[in-house]
Amino acid sequence: MRDNTFASCGCIHFKSIGGTVSGNFMNRTGGIGVIIWPQWLEGSVGLRNVLVSGNSFAPDKNQQVKVGPGTHNITVIPK
């Protein structure tokens, strides 16, 4: 997920095995979550090898990227 603009929406939930969330602009959103939810049925595979970098948040530049349990090798690099 790269170079998108999200406005006035909830949290962007990302699930992937080997993926990138980069260069996105989040305007009045709930941030970014790399989280396993039971209804998504990831099972023991989990989420892994995800890079989250270079995303912008407005108006709250201090929004956090939430990385949930059951994930492996998630790299978050703030802008």
PDB file with one MODEL, atoms N, CA, C and O in Angstrom:
MODEL        1
ATOM      1  N   MET A   1       0.862  -1.144   0.000  1.00  0.00           N
ATOM      2  CA  MET A   1       0.000   0.000   0.000  1.00  0.00           C
ATOM      3  C   MET A   1       0.917   1.217   0.000  1.00  0.00           C
ATOM      4  O   MET A   1       1.548   1.521   1.013  1.00  0.00           O
ATOM      5  N   ARG A   2       0.992   1.895  -1.102  1.00  0.00           N
ATOM      6  CA  ARG A   2       1.928   3.011  -1.241  1.00  0.00           C
ATOM      7  C   ARG A   2       1.264   4.228  -1.867  1.00  0.00           C
ATOM      8  O   ARG A   2       0.424   4.126  -2.761  1.00  0.00           O
ATOM      9  N   ASP A   3       1.682   5.396  -1.351  1.00  0.00           N
ATOM     10  CA  ASP A   3       1.337   6.696  -1.946  1.00  0.00           C
ATOM     11  C   ASP A   3      -0.166   6.932  -2.084  1.00  0.00           C
ATOM     12  O   ASP A   3      -0.633   7.391  -3.127  1.00  0.00           O
ATOM     13  N   ASN A   4      -0.922   6.618  -1.029  1.00  0.00           N
ATOM     14  CA  ASN A   4      -2.361   6.860  -0.999  1.00  0.00           C
ATOM     15  C   ASN A   4      -2.672   7.998  -0.047  1.00  0.00           C
ATOM     16  O   ASN A   4      -1.849   8.347   0.800  1.00  0.00           O
ATOM     17  N   THR A   5      -3.860   8.582  -0.182  1.00  0.00           N
ATOM     18  CA  THR A   5      -4.357   9.583   0.755  1.00  0.00           C
ATOM     19  C   THR A   5      -5.644   9.052   1.367  1.00  0.00           C
ATOM     20  O   THR A   5      -6.567   8.659   0.654  1.00  0.00           O
ATOM     21  N   PHE A   6      -5.698   9.045   2.707  1.00  0.00           N
ATOM     22  CA  PHE A   6      -6.882   8.621   3.437  1.00  0.00           C
ATOM     23  C   PHE A   6      -7.363   9.802   4.257  1.00  0.00           C
ATOM     24  O   PHE A   6      -6.556  10.473   4.901  1.00  0.00           O
ATOM     25  N   ALA A   7      -8.671  10.072   4.247  1.00  0.00           N
ATOM     26  CA  ALA A   7      -9.206  11.215   4.981  1.00  0.00           C
ATOM     27  C   ALA A   7     -10.477  10.830   5.719  1.00  0.00           C
ATOM     28  O   ALA A   7     -11.348  10.142   5.186  1.00  0.00           O
ATOM     29  N   SER A   8     -10.558  11.297   6.968  1.00  0.00           N
ATOM     30  CA  SER A   8     -11.766  11.155   7.784  1.00  0.00           C
ATOM     31  C   SER A   8     -12.282   9.717   7.806  1.00  0.00           C
ATOM     32  O   SER A   8     -13.459   9.463   7.546  1.00  0.00           O
ATOM     33  N   CYS A   9     -11.403   8.799   8.115  1.00  0.00           N
ATOM     34  CA  CYS A   9     -11.813   7.402   8.203  1.00  0.00           C
ATOM     35  C   CYS A   9     -11.195   6.774   9.440  1.00  0.00           C
ATOM     36  O   CYS A   9     -10.391   7.406  10.126  1.00  0.00           O
ATOM     37  N   GLY A  10     -11.557   5.563   9.719  1.00  0.00           N
ATOM     38  CA  GLY A  10     -11.031   4.859  10.883  1.00  0.00           C
ATOM     39  C   GLY A  10      -9.581   4.468  10.676  1.00  0.00           C
ATOM     40  O   GLY A  10      -8.878   5.026   9.834  1.00  0.00           O
ATOM     41  N   CYS A  11      -9.165   3.522  11.443  1.00  0.00           N
ATOM     42  CA  CYS A  11      -7.791   3.020  11.375  1.00  0.00           C
ATOM     43  C   CYS A  11      -7.609   2.192  10.106  1.00  0.00           C
ATOM     44  O   CYS A  11      -8.509   1.452   9.710  1.00  0.00           O
ATOM     45  N   ILE A  12      -6.467   2.315   9.482  1.00  0.00           N
ATOM     46  CA  ILE A  12      -6.132   1.493   8.330  1.00  0.00           C
ATOM     47  C   ILE A  12      -5.503   0.203   8.875  1.00  0.00           C
ATOM     48  O   ILE A  12      -4.421   0.243   9.461  1.00  0.00           O
ATOM     49  N   HIS A  13      -6.164  -0.917   8.689  1.00  0.00           N
ATOM     50  CA  HIS A  13      -5.641  -2.195   9.158  1.00  0.00           C
ATOM     51  C   HIS A  13      -4.971  -2.905   7.991  1.00  0.00           C
ATOM     52  O   HIS A  13      -5.547  -3.061   6.914  1.00  0.00           O
ATOM     53  N   PHE A  14      -3.750  -3.325   8.235  1.00  0.00           N
ATOM     54  CA  PHE A  14      -2.956  -3.947   7.179  1.00  0.00           C
ATOM     55  C   PHE A  14      -2.582  -5.352   7.599  1.00  0.00           C
ATOM     56  O   PHE A  14      -2.072  -5.555   8.702  1.00  0.00           O
ATOM     57  N   LYS A  15      -2.824  -6.314   6.748  1.00  0.00           N
ATOM     58  CA  LYS A  15      -2.418  -7.684   7.032  1.00  0.00           C
ATOM     59  C   LYS A  15      -1.715  -8.225   5.799  1.00  0.00           C
ATOM     60  O   LYS A  15      -2.230  -8.143   4.683  1.00  0.00           O
ATOM     61  N   SER A  16      -0.536  -8.778   6.017  1.00  0.00           N
ATOM     62  CA  SER A  16       0.242  -9.236   4.881  1.00  0.00           C
ATOM     63  C   SER A  16       1.362 -10.153   5.324  1.00  0.00           C
ATOM     64  O   SER A  16       1.801 -10.105   6.473  1.00  0.00           O
ATOM     65  N   ILE A  17       1.807 -10.963   4.435  1.00  0.00           N
ATOM     66  CA  ILE A  17       3.055 -11.688   4.589  1.00  0.00           C
ATOM     67  C   ILE A  17       3.950 -11.107   3.499  1.00  0.00           C
ATOM     68  O   ILE A  17       3.796 -11.407   2.315  1.00  0.00           O
ATOM     69  N   GLY A  18       4.886 -10.271   3.931  1.00  0.00           N
ATOM     70  CA  GLY A  18       5.761  -9.591   2.983  1.00  0.00           C
ATOM     71  C   GLY A  18       5.049  -8.454   2.292  1.00  0.00           C
ATOM     72  O   GLY A  18       4.569  -8.623   1.172  1.00  0.00           O
ATOM     73  N   GLY A  19       4.966  -7.301   2.924  1.00  0.00           N
ATOM     74  CA  GLY A  19       4.297  -6.157   2.330  1.00  0.00           C
ATOM     75  C   GLY A  19       4.890  -4.852   2.817  1.00  0.00           C
ATOM     76  O   GLY A  19       5.727  -4.837   3.719  1.00  0.00           O
ATOM     77  N   THR A  20       4.449  -3.745   2.209  1.00  0.00           N
ATOM     78  CA  THR A  20       4.962  -2.423   2.542  1.00  0.00           C
ATOM     79  C   THR A  20       3.805  -1.445   2.658  1.00  0.00           C
ATOM     80  O   THR A  20       2.893  -1.438   1.832  1.00  0.00           O
ATOM     81  N   VAL A  21       3.858  -0.613   3.707  1.00  0.00           N
ATOM     82  CA  VAL A  21       2.932   0.514   3.870  1.00  0.00           C
ATOM     83  C   VAL A  21       3.818   1.741   3.878  1.00  0.00           C
ATOM     84  O   VAL A  21       4.463   2.024   4.888  1.00  0.00           O
ATOM     85  N   SER A  22       3.867   2.477   2.781  1.00  0.00           N
ATOM     86  CA  SER A  22       4.858   3.535   2.627  1.00  0.00           C
ATOM     87  C   SER A  22       4.302   4.734   1.866  1.00  0.00           C
ATOM     88  O   SER A  22       3.537   4.584   0.913  1.00  0.00           O
ATOM     89  N   GLY A  23       4.703   5.932   2.308  1.00  0.00           N
ATOM     90  CA  GLY A  23       4.382   7.161   1.581  1.00  0.00           C
ATOM     91  C   GLY A  23       2.918   7.541   1.579  1.00  0.00           C
ATOM     92  O   GLY A  23       2.478   8.272   0.692  1.00  0.00           O
ATOM     93  N   ASN A  24       2.151   7.067   2.543  1.00  0.00           N
ATOM     94  CA  ASN A  24       0.726   7.379   2.608  1.00  0.00           C
ATOM     95  C   ASN A  24       0.491   8.628   3.446  1.00  0.00           C
ATOM     96  O   ASN A  24       1.254   8.911   4.371  1.00  0.00           O
ATOM     97  N   PHE A  25      -0.561   9.376   3.127  1.00  0.00           N
ATOM     98  CA  PHE A  25      -0.947  10.546   3.901  1.00  0.00           C
ATOM     99  C   PHE A  25      -2.259  10.235   4.605  1.00  0.00           C
ATOM    100  O   PHE A  25      -3.266   9.947   3.959  1.00  0.00           O
ATOM    101  N   MET A  26      -2.240  10.296   5.934  1.00  0.00           N
ATOM    102  CA  MET A  26      -3.409  10.001   6.754  1.00  0.00           C
ATOM    103  C   MET A  26      -3.942  11.299   7.341  1.00  0.00           C
ATOM    104  O   MET A  26      -3.316  11.878   8.229  1.00  0.00           O
ATOM    105  N   ASN A  27      -5.075  11.757   6.863  1.00  0.00           N
ATOM    106  CA  ASN A  27      -5.670  13.015   7.319  1.00  0.00           C
ATOM    107  C   ASN A  27      -6.925  12.706   8.137  1.00  0.00           C
ATOM    108  O   ASN A  27      -7.934  12.253   7.596  1.00  0.00           O
ATOM    109  N   ARG A  28      -6.852  12.955   9.434  1.00  0.00           N
ATOM    110  CA  ARG A  28      -7.959  12.687  10.368  1.00  0.00           C
ATOM    111  C   ARG A  28      -8.375  11.214  10.333  1.00  0.00           C
ATOM    112  O   ARG A  28      -9.546  10.894  10.130  1.00  0.00           O
ATOM    113  N   THR A  29      -7.411  10.334  10.531  1.00  0.00           N
ATOM    114  CA  THR A  29      -7.690   8.903  10.587  1.00  0.00           C
ATOM    115  C   THR A  29      -7.300   8.363  11.952  1.00  0.00           C
ATOM    116  O   THR A  29      -6.808   9.106  12.802  1.00  0.00           O
ATOM    117  N   GLY A  30      -7.517   7.088  12.162  1.00  0.00           N
ATOM    118  CA  GLY A  30      -7.133   6.446  13.413  1.00  0.00           C
ATOM    119  C   GLY A  30      -5.745   5.835  13.365  1.00  0.00           C
ATOM    120  O   GLY A  30      -5.371   5.117  14.293  1.00  0.00           O
ATOM    121  N   GLY A  31      -4.964   6.091  12.317  1.00  0.00           N
ATOM    122  CA  GLY A  31      -3.609   5.568  12.219  1.00  0.00           C
ATOM    123  C   GLY A  31      -3.538   4.290  11.414  1.00  0.00           C
ATOM    124  O   GLY A  31      -4.426   3.980  10.620  1.00  0.00           O
ATOM    125  N   ILE A  32      -2.451   3.550  11.637  1.00  0.00           N
ATOM    126  CA  ILE A  32      -2.183   2.309  10.904  1.00  0.00           C
ATOM    127  C   ILE A  32      -2.043   1.177  11.913  1.00  0.00           C
ATOM    128  O   ILE A  32      -1.349   1.329  12.919  1.00  0.00           O
ATOM    129  N   GLY A  33      -2.686   0.057  11.663  1.00  0.00           N
ATOM    130  CA  GLY A  33      -2.554  -1.116  12.522  1.00  0.00           C
ATOM    131  C   GLY A  33      -2.106  -2.328  11.732  1.00  0.00           C
ATOM    132  O   GLY A  33      -2.695  -2.659  10.702  1.00  0.00           O
ATOM    133  N   VAL A  34      -1.064  -2.991  12.212  1.00  0.00           N
ATOM    134  CA  VAL A  34      -0.648  -4.285  11.667  1.00  0.00           C
ATOM    135  C   VAL A  34      -1.032  -5.290  12.747  1.00  0.00           C
ATOM    136  O   VAL A  34      -0.258  -5.560  13.666  1.00  0.00           O
ATOM    137  N   ILE A  35      -2.233  -5.835  12.622  1.00  0.00           N
ATOM    138  CA  ILE A  35      -2.858  -6.558  13.725  1.00  0.00           C
ATOM    139  C   ILE A  35      -3.562  -7.808  13.197  1.00  0.00           C
ATOM    140  O   ILE A  35      -4.209  -7.776  12.151  1.00  0.00           O
ATOM    141  N   ILE A  36      -3.424  -8.899  13.934  1.00  0.00           N
ATOM    142  CA  ILE A  36      -4.179 -10.115  13.617  1.00  0.00           C
ATOM    143  C   ILE A  36      -5.536 -10.025  14.309  1.00  0.00           C
ATOM    144  O   ILE A  36      -5.612  -9.761  15.509  1.00  0.00           O
ATOM    145  N   TRP A  37      -6.578 -10.239  13.566  1.00  0.00           N
ATOM    146  CA  TRP A  37      -7.922 -10.304  14.120  1.00  0.00           C
ATOM    147  C   TRP A  37      -8.426 -11.726  13.930  1.00  0.00           C
ATOM    148  O   TRP A  37      -8.240 -12.297  12.855  1.00  0.00           O
ATOM    149  N   PRO A  38      -9.059 -12.316  14.941  1.00  0.00           N
ATOM    150  CA  PRO A  38      -9.512 -13.706  14.830  1.00  0.00           C
ATOM    151  C   PRO A  38     -10.388 -13.970  13.601  1.00  0.00           C
ATOM    152  O   PRO A  38     -10.301 -15.039  12.998  1.00  0.00           O
ATOM    153  N   GLN A  39     -11.224 -13.010  13.232  1.00  0.00           N
ATOM    154  CA  GLN A  39     -12.113 -13.237  12.088  1.00  0.00           C
ATOM    155  C   GLN A  39     -11.364 -13.282  10.757  1.00  0.00           C
ATOM    156  O   GLN A  39     -11.929 -13.693   9.743  1.00  0.00           O
ATOM    157  N   TRP A  40     -10.088 -12.859  10.753  1.00  0.00           N
ATOM    158  CA  TRP A  40      -9.314 -12.926   9.519  1.00  0.00           C
ATOM    159  C   TRP A  40      -8.641 -14.279   9.332  1.00  0.00           C
ATOM    160  O   TRP A  40      -8.113 -14.558   8.255  1.00  0.00           O
ATOM    161  N   LEU A  41      -8.649 -15.118  10.352  1.00  0.00           N
ATOM    162  CA  LEU A  41      -8.195 -16.504  10.268  1.00  0.00           C
ATOM    163  C   LEU A  41      -6.749 -16.673   9.809  1.00  0.00           C
ATOM    164  O   LEU A  41      -6.459 -17.570   9.018  1.00  0.00           O
ATOM    165  N   GLU A  42      -5.829 -15.820  10.296  1.00  0.00           N
ATOM    166  CA  GLU A  42      -4.424 -16.010   9.943  1.00  0.00           C
ATOM    167  C   GLU A  42      -3.841 -17.260  10.580  1.00  0.00           C
ATOM    168  O   GLU A  42      -2.912 -17.857  10.037  1.00  0.00           O
ATOM    169  N   GLY A  43      -4.376 -17.660  11.725  1.00  0.00           N
ATOM    170  CA  GLY A  43      -3.887 -18.851  12.398  1.00  0.00           C
ATOM    171  C   GLY A  43      -2.433 -18.704  12.817  1.00  0.00           C
ATOM    172  O   GLY A  43      -1.981 -17.607  13.145  1.00  0.00           O
ATOM    173  N   SER A  44      -1.716 -19.796  12.804  1.00  0.00           N
ATOM    174  CA  SER A  44      -0.335 -19.792  13.277  1.00  0.00           C
ATOM    175  C   SER A  44       0.622 -19.129  12.290  1.00  0.00           C
ATOM    176  O   SER A  44       1.770 -18.853  12.637  1.00  0.00           O
ATOM    177  N   VAL A  45       0.167 -18.872  11.071  1.00  0.00           N
ATOM    178  CA  VAL A  45       1.022 -18.226  10.077  1.00  0.00           C
ATOM    179  C   VAL A  45       1.367 -16.814  10.516  1.00  0.00           C
ATOM    180  O   VAL A  45       2.509 -16.379  10.369  1.00  0.00           O
ATOM    181  N   GLY A  46       0.405 -16.104  11.046  1.00  0.00           N
ATOM    182  CA  GLY A  46       0.640 -14.732  11.517  1.00  0.00           C
ATOM    183  C   GLY A  46       0.951 -13.767  10.393  1.00  0.00           C
ATOM    184  O   GLY A  46       0.881 -14.107   9.212  1.00  0.00           O
ATOM    185  N   LEU A  47       1.294 -12.569  10.785  1.00  0.00           N
ATOM    186  CA  LEU A  47       1.689 -11.533   9.841  1.00  0.00           C
ATOM    187  C   LEU A  47       3.190 -11.344   9.995  1.00  0.00           C
ATOM    188  O   LEU A  47       3.693 -11.276  11.117  1.00  0.00           O
ATOM    189  N   ARG A  48       3.902 -11.258   8.897  1.00  0.00           N
ATOM    190  CA  ARG A  48       5.353 -11.144   9.015  1.00  0.00           C
ATOM    191  C   ARG A  48       5.947 -10.416   7.813  1.00  0.00           C
ATOM    192  O   ARG A  48       5.327 -10.284   6.757  1.00  0.00           O
ATOM    193  N   ASN A  49       7.179  -9.950   8.023  1.00  0.00           N
ATOM    194  CA  ASN A  49       7.954  -9.286   6.975  1.00  0.00           C
ATOM    195  C   ASN A  49       7.213  -8.095   6.372  1.00  0.00           C
ATOM    196  O   ASN A  49       7.040  -8.010   5.156  1.00  0.00           O
ATOM    197  N   VAL A  50       6.778  -7.173   7.240  1.00  0.00           N
ATOM    198  CA  VAL A  50       6.064  -5.975   6.809  1.00  0.00           C
ATOM    199  C   VAL A  50       6.907  -4.752   7.155  1.00  0.00           C
ATOM    200  O   VAL A  50       7.430  -4.651   8.265  1.00  0.00           O
ATOM    201  N   LEU A  51       7.039  -3.826   6.214  1.00  0.00           N
ATOM    202  CA  LEU A  51       7.743  -2.567   6.416  1.00  0.00           C
ATOM    203  C   LEU A  51       6.739  -1.430   6.401  1.00  0.00           C
ATOM    204  O   LEU A  51       5.976  -1.286   5.447  1.00  0.00           O
ATOM    205  N   VAL A  52       6.733  -0.615   7.460  1.00  0.00           N
ATOM    206  CA  VAL A  52       5.873   0.570   7.551  1.00  0.00           C
ATOM    207  C   VAL A  52       6.809   1.766   7.645  1.00  0.00           C
ATOM    208  O   VAL A  52       7.514   1.918   8.643  1.00  0.00           O
ATOM    209  N   SER A  53       6.831   2.623   6.618  1.00  0.00           N
ATOM    210  CA  SER A  53       7.780   3.742   6.617  1.00  0.00           C
ATOM    211  C   SER A  53       7.253   4.929   5.827  1.00  0.00           C
ATOM    212  O   SER A  53       6.458   4.775   4.900  1.00  0.00           O
ATOM    213  N   GLY A  54       7.715   6.123   6.213  1.00  0.00           N
ATOM    214  CA  GLY A  54       7.464   7.339   5.443  1.00  0.00           C
ATOM    215  C   GLY A  54       6.017   7.748   5.313  1.00  0.00           C
ATOM    216  O   GLY A  54       5.643   8.361   4.313  1.00  0.00           O
ATOM    217  N   ASN A  55       5.184   7.426   6.297  1.00  0.00           N
ATOM    218  CA  ASN A  55       3.780   7.826   6.258  1.00  0.00           C
ATOM    219  C   ASN A  55       3.598   9.131   7.021  1.00  0.00           C
ATOM    220  O   ASN A  55       4.283   9.367   8.016  1.00  0.00           O
ATOM    221  N   SER A  56       2.680   9.981   6.563  1.00  0.00           N
ATOM    222  CA  SER A  56       2.403  11.272   7.203  1.00  0.00           C
ATOM    223  C   SER A  56       1.022  11.252   7.824  1.00  0.00           C
ATOM    224  O   SER A  56       0.085  10.679   7.269  1.00  0.00           O
ATOM    225  N   PHE A  57       0.904  11.890   8.993  1.00  0.00           N
ATOM    226  CA  PHE A  57      -0.365  11.945   9.709  1.00  0.00           C
ATOM    227  C   PHE A  57      -0.723  13.390  10.005  1.00  0.00           C
ATOM    228  O   PHE A  57       0.124  14.158  10.461  1.00  0.00           O
ATOM    229  N   ALA A  58      -1.980  13.772   9.749  1.00  0.00           N
ATOM    230  CA  ALA A  58      -2.451  15.115  10.077  1.00  0.00           C
ATOM    231  C   ALA A  58      -3.846  14.993  10.667  1.00  0.00           C
ATOM    232  O   ALA A  58      -4.564  14.069  10.283  1.00  0.00           O
ATOM    233  N   PRO A  59      -4.263  15.831  11.541  1.00  0.00           N
ATOM    234  CA  PRO A  59      -3.488  16.903  12.152  1.00  0.00           C
ATOM    235  C   PRO A  59      -2.561  16.410  13.263  1.00  0.00           C
ATOM    236  O   PRO A  59      -1.687  17.162  13.695  1.00  0.00           O
ATOM    237  N   ASP A  60      -2.720  15.180  13.737  1.00  0.00           N
ATOM    238  CA  ASP A  60      -1.913  14.667  14.841  1.00  0.00           C
ATOM    239  C   ASP A  60      -0.691  13.935  14.299  1.00  0.00           C
ATOM    240  O   ASP A  60      -0.778  12.766  13.923  1.00  0.00           O
ATOM    241  N   LYS A  61       0.434  14.616  14.259  1.00  0.00           N
ATOM    242  CA  LYS A  61       1.659  14.019  13.725  1.00  0.00           C
ATOM    243  C   LYS A  61       2.225  12.938  14.633  1.00  0.00           C
ATOM    244  O   LYS A  61       3.142  12.219  14.237  1.00  0.00           O
ATOM    245  N   ASN A  62       1.688  12.808  15.858  1.00  0.00           N
ATOM    246  CA  ASN A  62       2.187  11.822  16.808  1.00  0.00           C
ATOM    247  C   ASN A  62       1.362  10.537  16.830  1.00  0.00           C
ATOM    248  O   ASN A  62       1.505   9.731  17.749  1.00  0.00           O
ATOM    249  N   GLN A  63       0.513  10.337  15.842  1.00  0.00           N
ATOM    250  CA  GLN A  63      -0.253   9.093  15.791  1.00  0.00           C
ATOM    251  C   GLN A  63       0.704   7.925  15.747  1.00  0.00           C
ATOM    252  O   GLN A  63       1.781   8.002  15.155  1.00  0.00           O
ATOM    253  N   GLN A  64       0.303   6.865  16.369  1.00  0.00           N
ATOM    254  CA  GLN A  64       1.162   5.699  16.415  1.00  0.00           C
ATOM    255  C   GLN A  64       0.743   4.657  15.405  1.00  0.00           C
ATOM    256  O   GLN A  64      -0.417   4.575  15.000  1.00  0.00           O
ATOM    257  N   VAL A  65       1.723   3.863  15.010  1.00  0.00           N
ATOM    258  CA  VAL A  65       1.467   2.670  14.224  1.00  0.00           C
ATOM    259  C   VAL A  65       1.392   1.543  15.242  1.00  0.00           C
ATOM    260  O   VAL A  65       2.346   1.309  15.985  1.00  0.00           O
ATOM    261  N   LYS A  66       0.269   0.848  15.280  1.00  0.00           N
ATOM    262  CA  LYS A  66       0.081  -0.221  16.262  1.00  0.00           C
ATOM    263  C   LYS A  66       0.451  -1.551  15.630  1.00  0.00           C
ATOM    264  O   LYS A  66      -0.069  -1.930  14.580  1.00  0.00           O
ATOM    265  N   VAL A  67       1.361  -2.249  16.294  1.00  0.00           N
ATOM    266  CA  VAL A  67       1.750  -3.592  15.868  1.00  0.00           C
ATOM    267  C   VAL A  67       1.257  -4.547  16.941  1.00  0.00           C
ATOM    268  O   VAL A  67       1.683  -4.468  18.094  1.00  0.00           O
ATOM    269  N   GLY A  68       0.374  -5.437  16.570  1.00  0.00           N
ATOM    270  CA  GLY A  68      -0.243  -6.338  17.530  1.00  0.00           C
ATOM    271  C   GLY A  68       0.557  -7.604  17.775  1.00  0.00           C
ATOM    272  O   GLY A  68       1.559  -7.854  17.105  1.00  0.00           O
ATOM    273  N   PRO A  69       0.111  -8.408  18.742  1.00  0.00           N
ATOM    274  CA  PRO A  69       0.768  -9.682  19.043  1.00  0.00           C
ATOM    275  C   PRO A  69       0.583 -10.677  17.893  1.00  0.00           C
ATOM    276  O   PRO A  69      -0.312 -10.522  17.061  1.00  0.00           O
ATOM    277  N   GLY A  70       1.422 -11.675  17.861  1.00  0.00           N
ATOM    278  CA  GLY A  70       1.325 -12.691  16.819  1.00  0.00           C
ATOM    279  C   GLY A  70       1.923 -12.269  15.495  1.00  0.00           C
ATOM    280  O   GLY A  70       1.706 -12.925  14.476  1.00  0.00           O
ATOM    281  N   THR A  71       2.676 -11.178  15.500  1.00  0.00           N
ATOM    282  CA  THR A  71       3.327 -10.697  14.282  1.00  0.00           C
ATOM    283  C   THR A  71       4.828 -10.919  14.398  1.00  0.00           C
ATOM    284  O   THR A  71       5.355 -11.032  15.505  1.00  0.00           O
ATOM    285  N   HIS A  72       5.510 -10.981  13.276  1.00  0.00           N
ATOM    286  CA  HIS A  72       6.945 -11.241  13.266  1.00  0.00           C
ATOM    287  C   HIS A  72       7.637 -10.375  12.225  1.00  0.00           C
ATOM    288  O   HIS A  72       7.142 -10.220  11.109  1.00  0.00           O
ATOM    289  N   ASN A  73       8.784  -9.809  12.594  1.00  0.00           N
ATOM    290  CA  ASN A  73       9.595  -9.023  11.674  1.00  0.00           C
ATOM    291  C   ASN A  73       8.814  -7.865  11.062  1.00  0.00           C
ATOM    292  O   ASN A  73       8.774  -7.704   9.842  1.00  0.00           O
ATOM    293  N   ILE A  74       8.188  -7.056  11.931  1.00  0.00           N
ATOM    294  CA  ILE A  74       7.481  -5.849  11.483  1.00  0.00           C
ATOM    295  C   ILE A  74       8.410  -4.675  11.755  1.00  0.00           C
ATOM    296  O   ILE A  74       8.785  -4.447  12.905  1.00  0.00           O
ATOM    297  N   THR A  75       8.789  -3.928  10.732  1.00  0.00           N
ATOM    298  CA  THR A  75       9.692  -2.796  10.867  1.00  0.00           C
ATOM    299  C   THR A  75       8.909  -1.510  10.678  1.00  0.00           C
ATOM    300  O   THR A  75       8.254  -1.320   9.653  1.00  0.00           O
ATOM    301  N   VAL A  76       8.976  -0.613  11.679  1.00  0.00           N
ATOM    302  CA  VAL A  76       8.288   0.674  11.585  1.00  0.00           C
ATOM    303  C   VAL A  76       9.356   1.761  11.625  1.00  0.00           C
ATOM    304  O   VAL A  76      10.094   1.876  12.603  1.00  0.00           O
ATOM    305  N   ILE A  77       9.437   2.556  10.563  1.00  0.00           N
ATOM    306  CA  ILE A  77      10.385   3.659  10.485  1.00  0.00           C
ATOM    307  C   ILE A  77       9.566   4.944  10.366  1.00  0.00           C
ATOM    308  O   ILE A  77       8.910   5.167   9.348  1.00  0.00           O
ATOM    309  N   PRO A  78       9.600   5.805  11.419  1.00  0.00           N
ATOM    310  CA  PRO A  78       8.812   7.048  11.354  1.00  0.00           C
ATOM    311  C   PRO A  78       9.361   7.997  10.288  1.00  0.00           C
ATOM    312  O   PRO A  78      10.536   7.940   9.924  1.00  0.00           O
ATOM    313  N   LYS A  79       8.489   8.860   9.803  1.00  0.00           N
ATOM    314  CA  LYS A  79       8.902   9.829   8.783  1.00  0.00           C
ATOM    315  C   LYS A  79       9.681  10.930   9.417  1.00  0.00           C
ATOM    316  O   LYS A  79      10.122  11.851   8.729  1.00  0.00           O
TER     317      LYS A  79
ENDMDL
END
